[in-house]
């Protein structure tokens, strides 16, 4: 906290999702998909 965000950690934007474990946070947003399905029914992000 309080330090610049470098490329290796998602610069210029890092998406932090509340109630998600840190390894599920997104460092590089490549696309956004919006739908009307409840988030509770969606599977977690794939680990790559």
C-alpha beads as a LAMMPS data file, in Angstrom:
LAMMPS data file: protein, C-alpha beads

48 atoms
47 bonds

1 atom types
1 bond types

-500.0 500.0 xlo xhi
-500.0 500.0 ylo yhi
-500.0 500.0 zlo zhi

Masses

1 110.0

Atoms # bond

1 1 1 0.000 0.000 0.000
2 1 1 1.217 3.473 -0.792
3 1 1 3.742 2.369 -3.452
4 1 1 3.549 2.661 -7.244
5 1 1 2.116 -0.390 -9.026
6 1 1 4.665 -1.925 -11.417
7 1 1 4.005 -3.882 -14.642
8 1 1 4.641 -7.208 -12.912
9 1 1 1.788 -6.488 -10.535
10 1 1 -0.836 -5.298 -12.996
11 1 1 0.090 -1.669 -13.862
12 1 1 -1.823 0.482 -14.793
13 1 1 -4.852 -1.239 -13.209
14 1 1 -5.234 -4.179 -10.858
15 1 1 -8.707 -5.497 -10.120
16 1 1 -9.163 -6.640 -6.520
17 1 1 -12.369 -8.579 -5.929
18 1 1 -13.772 -8.508 -2.374
19 1 1 -14.355 -11.936 -0.791
20 1 1 -11.935 -13.605 -3.259
21 1 1 -8.619 -15.132 -2.257
22 1 1 -5.557 -13.239 -3.470
23 1 1 -4.583 -15.802 -6.116
24 1 1 -7.964 -15.189 -7.790
25 1 1 -7.359 -11.443 -8.153
26 1 1 -6.847 -10.206 -11.697
27 1 1 -3.522 -8.603 -12.660
28 1 1 -4.157 -8.045 -16.365
29 1 1 -7.694 -7.253 -17.498
30 1 1 -7.899 -8.366 -21.140
31 1 1 -11.679 -8.375 -21.528
32 1 1 -14.857 -7.685 -19.562
33 1 1 -17.962 -9.846 -19.956
34 1 1 -21.220 -8.487 -18.511
35 1 1 -24.281 -10.681 -18.064
36 1 1 -27.374 -11.014 -15.874
37 1 1 -26.413 -14.319 -14.198
38 1 1 -25.977 -14.216 -10.442
39 1 1 -22.294 -14.121 -9.503
40 1 1 -22.910 -16.898 -6.971
41 1 1 -23.637 -19.309 -9.829
42 1 1 -20.535 -18.515 -11.882
43 1 1 -17.378 -20.650 -11.548
44 1 1 -14.172 -19.017 -10.245
45 1 1 -11.631 -17.588 -12.662
46 1 1 -9.409 -20.238 -14.284
47 1 1 -5.891 -20.556 -12.905
48 1 1 -3.342 -20.042 -15.668

Bonds

1 1 1 2
2 1 2 3
3 1 3 4
4 1 4 5
5 1 5 6
6 1 6 7
7 1 7 8
8 1 8 9
9 1 9 10
10 1 10 11
11 1 11 12
12 1 12 13
13 1 13 14
14 1 14 15
15 1 15 16
16 1 16 17
17 1 17 18
18 1 18 19
19 1 19 20
20 1 20 21
21 1 21 22
22 1 22 23
23 1 23 24
24 1 24 25
25 1 25 26
26 1 26 27
27 1 27 28
28 1 28 29
29 1 29 30
30 1 30 31
31 1 31 32
32 1 32 33
33 1 33 34
34 1 34 35
35 1 35 36
36 1 36 37
37 1 37 38
38 1 38 39
39 1 39 40
40 1 40 41
41 1 41 42
42 1 42 43
43 1 43 44
44 1 44 45
45 1 45 46
46 1 46 47
47 1 47 48
